[in-house]
Amino acid sequence: MVCICTSQQRIVMEVETERTKPAAAFMAFGTKGDVYPIAAIAAAFACDQSQYDVVLITHSAHENLRCHLAEKHVSYLPISSPPVVPIHQEHDSTEEPGSLEKIMFSAEHRQECCLAVETIFGSGPSMEGDFILINFFALEGWSIAELFHVRCIVAAPYVVPYSAPSSFERQFEKELPLLYKYLQEAHNTKVCWKDVIHWMWPLFSEYWGSWRCDDLNLSPCPFTDPVTGLPTWHDRPPSPLLLYGFSKEIVECPGYWPSNVQVCGFWFLPNEWQFSCKQCSELSRIVSSERLYTKDEMCSAHVQLEYFLKTPVSMPPIFIGLSSIGSMGFLKNAQAFLRLLQTVLEITNYRFILFTAGYIPLDAAIRAVAAESSPYVTHKQFNDECISLFNDRLFCFSGTVPYKWLFTRCAAAIHHGGSGTTAAALLAGIPQVVCPFVLDQFYWAERMFWLGVAPEPLKRIHLLPEESEEKIAANFLSRAIHDALSPEIKEHAVEVSKKISLEDGVSNAVKYIKEEIIGGSS
């Protein structure tokens, strides 16, 4: 058995000395938007390929996935590292990957990952069909796959969110001339420089090199001999499969991408995974199967959300959601954010539905506003998750429901530019107002503007302003919403929805994995 754990760390799982089934390990780290799409693929693969043992390795914070995965016969292995670390607001976008990678580079995190994979693949030889699938925040999986002699596949719901430094190629050629030659001369069906410059370049940094050498007894650089340090001229592995979970109708796929990139279509989650309330989930399932007719599609605790959406007024409400932006440390003043929304409501006739993502400071600020009394402004607290503010014009919800259901009942969506929220708004065919904060969110914000389904992206200060700038920010936000609701943007949004509505990204991902690993056989 490969020795990769300390005497202080043990896993509550025995490793079989001999496996009878091939194993598929899906390793994904990051926020829900990074992890849940990978989990959806794991679940679909397990349903399609019952001869496999399928396991998801991810943060313990995503414990909610356990029961959903168990229903699909996917095991859940938790890692104790947090999904995100708070990011100082003054950092610019080029610094964000490093902030997230601090988690990935921690010794404890890597050790837990190795231990988890060891429980899956055990001490015996690898089996035909074994593989590890990783996302871009689980790059340790590449080296662990090499350690256990199994194939590695990469998958992400967005284009790789980090770029190599401008000096990377020059430094690489200078310090590793033979390996540079090896990669440049390779046929494009083999691992080559295109793969490195597109997404693999972090694997050649000192952070990974010392760990590979000191802890895994591998060569410091991939594709080199651990003894001589020379490129493995005799062994040229194929270009690794890279699955992208977006639509070709939305994202251009340039010719300089690696040869084994496959664009699947958006990876939408199963509806039942998106309910925070089990009663609402079960009610939705029964109603959608036409086994029950009821005027209410949500349970009694949350039906006020449905009533707000059905209020007979001239225009449906506008969705506002920032997902994990709060937990990342950007939403420093929740009271100021609510005042901004109140100001917009005062100067427009809009209604908002705010999803707080359960961010505690924002929920506390909402409850504080609801507790205030005024003869001119009324608030209603239905329960801890459903609160109506500002004369029933801002409905605040701390739980979750499927965006597929929600967005078709909204006039537009104001959001942070996460890949999942963006995809859901595109599918619903509604206009968007995007305010990006980190990583791929800037790409999606610009892309939505370019597609004509959103106005020019908001700057951070327009959604989360300083107190002295609240009035200016309210005018910016009001104008952006007005622009988003223009006939042109509405028309473009509907057109795009029609183009992507028939795509099945998760099924396509499973198909590409099967073609790569088991030759398309069922």
N, C-alpha and C positions, 0 to 999 in steps of 0.2 A: 504494500500500500504506500502511496506517496505520502510522506510525512509533511503536513503543512499546517498543523495546529499545535498550539502550546498546551502545556499540562493544565493551564487554567481554563481552557476552552474545550468544551465537549458538545457534541450535537446529540439531541435526543432522538436519534434514529440510527438503527443498525444498518450497516452497509452489507448488502448481499455479496457473498463471495463469488457467486456466479449469477449473472443476469440472464434472463430468458427472453427479454423483450428489449428492442432498441429504445434509447432514451432521447427525448427532446427537451433541452433546458432553455427556457426563455428567460433572459436576464435583462431587466429594464429598471433604470433609476431615474429620478426626477419627480416632477409634479404629476398630478393625475393626467394632465394632457400628454405627458411623456410616456406614462406607464400603461394607462388603461387601454389604449389602442393595441399595444403589444399583447396585453392580457386577452383581448378579444380575438386576436389571431391564434393565440395558444389554445383558447377554448374551441375555436372552429377547427383547428388542426386535430385536437383530441377527438372531436366528434367524427371527423372524416377518417382518421387513422387510428382505429381502436387497438391496433397491434403495438402502439407506442405507449411508453410511460412518459407522460408530459408533466413538466414542473415549471412553475413561475417563481423566479427569484427576484424579490423586490424589497422595498422598505417596509418595515413593520407598520408604518403609518398608513399603508394601503390595506390594512387588515380587512376592510369591508369587502375586498375582492374574494376573500377565502370561501365564503359560502357560495358565491356565484360560480367560482371555478370548480368547487367540489361537485356541483350539479353536472358539470361537463367532464368530470373525471380528470381534473387537472389539480395536482398537488401545489401547495403554496408554501414556500420557504422564505421566512422573513429575515431581513438584514436590519440591524439596529440603527444604522445611520439615518439622519433626517432627510426628507425629500429636497428641502431647500435650506439655505442659510440666508439670513437677512442681508440685503445688499444696500449699502449706503446710497442714498438718492443722488449724491453728487457724482457718482461714477458714471462714465459715459458707456455707450453700448459696447465699445470694443473691449471693456474690462470684464464684462459679465461672464464669459465662459470660464475665466480663471476663478471667479467666485464660486461657481457651481463645481468646478473641478477640485476645489479644496476637499470636498467630501470624497470624491473619487480617489484622490491620492492618499487618503489616510490609511495608515498601516492596519488599523483594526478593521476598517471596511474591507480592504483587500483580503485580509485573512479570513473574515467571515465568508466572503464570496468563494474563496478556495475551498473552504470547509463544506459549504453548501454543494458545490459541484462534485466534491469527492463523494458525498452521500448519494449522488445520482449515478455517477459512472463507476464508482467503486474501485477495487484494486485490480480487477481483471483487465484483459485486453478490451479495446473498444470494439463495438459491434458495427457491422455494416448498417448504415442508416443513422447512426448517432450524430447529433449536431447540437450546437449551441447557437441561439439567436440572441443578438444583443442590440440595444439602442445606442445612440451616440453618447449617452452618459453612463454607459457600462463597458467602457473600452477595456477594462481589465479582463473582460470575457474573452477577448482575442487571444491574449497570452495564456489564459487558463485552458482554452480550447487546444492550443498548441501543446500544452503540458499533458493533456489527456488524449492527445492524438485524435481529436474529432474535428469535424468541419465547423467553420464559423460563418454565420449569415448575419447581415446587418439590416436593421429595419428602423424607419423613423417616419412620423407623420408630417415631416417638414424637410425642406432642403437643409443639408448640413449647416448648423447654425454658427460655425466658426470657420475662419479662413486662415491659411498659413501666413505667417509674417512675410513681408515682402522680401526679406533676406534669406528665407528658409532654403530655397533651391541653391542659392550660391553657397551657403554654409554647408549644406548637405554634400554638394559636389566636392567641396574643399576637404571636408573631414572624412567622407566615406566615398572616395572616388570609384572604387571597384563596385560597391553596392549601387551607386548611381548609374554606372555603366550597365550593370545587371538589369536594373529596372527600365532604363531607357531602351535597351536592346530587345526587351521582351515583346513577344507578340501580344496584340491587344486583348487576346482571349486569356492570357496569363496575367498574373500579378505584374503590374507595370507602373510606370511613373504616374499615369493618369489616376490610378487608385490612390497613390500616396498623396498627390496634391489635392485630390478631391476631398478625402476624408481621413486617410490613414496617417497623415503627418504627425499627429500628437504621439503616436506609438513609438516614434524615433527620438523622443525627448529623454532627457536624463531622468525624469521622474519615473518613467516606465522602465528605462534601461537598468537602473540599479535594482529595482524590484525583481525584474525578470532574472537578473544574474544572481543576486544575493538570496532571494527567497525561493525562486522556482527552478534554479539551476539551468536556466535557458541562456541562450546568447543575449547580450544586451540589446541587439537590434534584430527584429524579425528578418527572416530569410538569410541569416548568416549562420555559419558553423560555430557551435559553442566552444570548440577547442581552438580552431585556427582564426576565427573571426572573419573568415572569407565568405563571400556570397555562396549560396548553395547552387552552384552552376548546374549540378546534376539533377536538381529538383526545382522545377518551376511550377508552383501550384497555380491552379486556375484563378482568374479574377474572382474575388469573392462576390457572391450575390448580395446586392444592395437593393432592398425593397423600399420604395417611397409610397407613403399613404396619402397621395393627393391625386387630383385628376389632371390628365394631359390637356383638358379643356381650360384649365386654370393656370397651370405652370408650364412654361416652355422648357423643353428638354434639349439642351444644346448638344451638338455633336462631340464636344470635347469631354463629355462625361465618360466614365469608364464603360466598357462594353457590357458588363453584366448588371447594369442598373435596370430595374424593372419598376415602372410606374403603375400602381395598382388601381388607383381611384381612392377616394377618401375612406378611411377606416372608421365607420360609424359603430357605436357601441350598441349592444342589445338594450332594448328599452328598459328592461327590468333592472339593469345595472345602474340606471340613472335616477332612480327614486330613492330619496333618503328615508321615505316612509314605506314600510312593508305593506300596510293596508292599502295605500294608494297604488302601489305596484300591483297587488293582487286584483284590486278593483279594475285597474286599467287592462290587465290581462283578460279578465272575464268579459269586460265590455268589448274589447277588440276582437275576441273570439265569437262575438254575437250570442253568447250564452246568457246575457243579461241586458235588459234595457233599463236605463236609469237616466234621469236628467242630470245627475251629478256624476262626474268622472273622478272625483277625489273624495277622500274620507272626510268625516265630519270635522276633524281637527284642521283640515287644510282647505275645505271647500270655499272659504272666503277668497282664496287666491283665484279659484275658478270664477267666482262671482265678479271679482274685480275685472277679470278679462272679458266677461260677458256684459259688463255695464253698457246699456244702450246709449252711446254718445256718438258724436260725429266721426271720431277716429279711435282706433284701438290704442292701447298704451304702448309706450316705447320701453323696450328692455334696456336695463343697465346692469352690467356684470363685469367685475374685475378679477374674478377667480382667485388665483394665488398671489395677486399683486400685494394684498394686505400682509400676508405672512412673509413675503419677501422684504418687507420693511418700507415700502414706498408710501403707504397710506398712513402718514404720521399724525394727521389731524383729522379724525373722523368727523368731528363737529363742523369743521370748515367745509368738508365735502358735502355734508347734508345742507349747510347754508347755501352752498352753490346751487344745489338742486332746487332748493326752495326759491332762490332768486330767479332761476330759469322758469319755474312754474308761475311766478308772479308776473313775468313779462311775456308769457306765451299762454296758449290754451292746451298745452300738452298734458298728458298723464304719464307717470313713470312707474315701472315695476322693477324694483331693485333687488337683485340677488346678492346677498352678503357673503356667500361662500363660508358661512359660519365663522367669519373673522371676529373674534371676541371684542376688540375695541370698537368696531363698527356697530356690532349688535348692541353693545352697552350704550353707545351714543344715541342709537335709535330709541332704546327704552327710555333714556333720559329725556329726549324730546317728547315722547309720548306721555311722560308723566307731567309735563308742563301744562298748565291750564290757561286758557285765553278765551274771551268772549268772541273773538274774531276767527280763531283758527282751532279746528277740532282734530283730535287724534283718537284712534281706537286701537287698543291692544286686544286682539282676539285670543292669542296664546303666545307662548314664548317665541314661536316661529313666524307668526303672521301679525304684522302691525301696520296700520294705515295711518299716514301722517298728512298734514296740510290739507284738511278738508277732503279727504279721500282721493287725493291726486298723486300720492306717492305710496305705493304698497311695497312693504319691505318683507322679504322672505329669506329665512336663514337656512332652509333646506334645499333640496334639489329635485327637479323633475326633468324629464327628457326635453331637450331643446327642440327635438323634432315636433313634439306636441305643442310646446310653448310658443315657438317663434312664428308658427302659422297664425297665431292669435295676436301677434304684435305688429305694429306699423313699421318698426325699425329696431335695430340692435346697436347699442353703444357698448363697446367692449375693448379689451386690451390687445386684441390681435392674436390670441392663442389659436393654434391650428384647429382645435376641435370646435371652438365657438365660431370661428370664421367659416369652417365647412358647414356647420349647422345652419348658419344664416344664409349661405349660398344655396343650400338645398331647399330652404324654406322660401327662397325668392324674395327676401326683404332687403331694403337698403341697410347699409351699415355706416356707423361713425366709429372710426378706429383710433385709439390712443395707445400707441405701443410703448413698452417699457424696457424690454430686454430681448436679446437673442433674435429668434426668427420672427418675433412680433413686428419688427420694423419691416421685414420683407413682406409679410402678409398685409400690413397697412398700405404700403406702396402699391402692392399688387392689386388690392381692392380698388384703389384710386385709379390705377391704370385700366382696369377692367370696366370702369364706369359704374360700379355698384356702391361706391362710397365717395364722399367729397375728399378733399385733401386731408391727410391725417392730422389729428390734433397733436399738439405738443403736450408734454406732461403737465405743464403749468396751467393748461386750459381745463384740465379735469381735476387736478389736485393742486390748486393754487395756494400761494401764501395769503394770509388774511387780508393784506393790503391790496391784493390783486383779484379778489373774489368777484367784484362787479365786472371787471374786464373779462375775466374767464367766463362768467355767465353769458356775456354778449357773444363771445366766441362760440361757446357750446350751442347757444340758441341758433346762431347763424349756420353752424354745421348741420344741425338737425333740419333746419329749413331747407338747406341745400340737398340733404339726403332724401328728403321727401318730394323732390322735384319729379315731374313726370318722366324725364329722361333717365334718371337713376332708377326709378321704380321699374321702368321698362327693361333696362339692362339687367336688373336683378332677376326678373322673371325669365328672361331669355337664358341666362346662365343656369338657372335652376332646371329648366327643361333639358339642357345639355348634359347635366350630371345625374339626373334623377334615375336613370336606368343602370348606372354603374354599381357594381358590388365589389368594393375594394377589398374587404376581408376575404371573400371567396377567391378573388384573384391572387391574393397573397398566399393562401394555402396552395393554390394551383402551382405557383412559381416555386414554392418550397418543395413540393412533391417532384416537380421536374428536375430540380437541382439535386435532391437527395436520393430519391428513389425512382428516378427515371419516368415519373408520371404514372407509375403503376398504382393501382388502388389497393 
